[in-house]
């Protein structure tokens, strides 16, 4: 894949995610459920990277080829941490952007329960 195509594909995803945050209301799941789901997905993705490496003999990301084993797993661990920080930042930004709607939703839920 050309470097320009790689750049466009990954940049568009980030831009669309930011646009989505400002145009589509959503209530995040509980912190435990959200973090558990997010970490589970990223760990399954890391397992998938290793399966691809096993069968193809090549790493999907060339940086993994040149890193020694210890640094490779440190790198992957740091990426898991970065992913978690991004999730929490998204949750925080969502709570600011959609504060009024979340408050209204909480009030409606209290009325239904009461």
C-alpha positions, 0 to 999 in steps of 0.5 A: 500500500502506498504511503499516501493511501495509508495516510489517507485511510488512517486520517479519514478514520480519525476525522470521521470519529471526531465529526461523529462525536459532534453530530451523533449523541450516544450514552457511553456504557458503564466505565467497567463495561466500556473499558473491559470491551475496549481492552478485550478488543485490542487484546484480540487484535494483538492475538490476531497480529500474531496469528497473521505473523505465524501463518505469513511469516511477516508482521502486519506492522514493519516496526514489530519486525525490527524490535527485539522481543522485550521491546516489542511487547513493551511497545504493544503494552504502551499501545494498549495503554494509549488506546485506553487513554483515547477511550477515556478521553473520548468518554470525557469529551462526549460528556462535555459535548452532550452534557445537556442531552445526558442530563435530560436522559438521566432525568427521564430515567429517574421519572421512569423508575419513580 
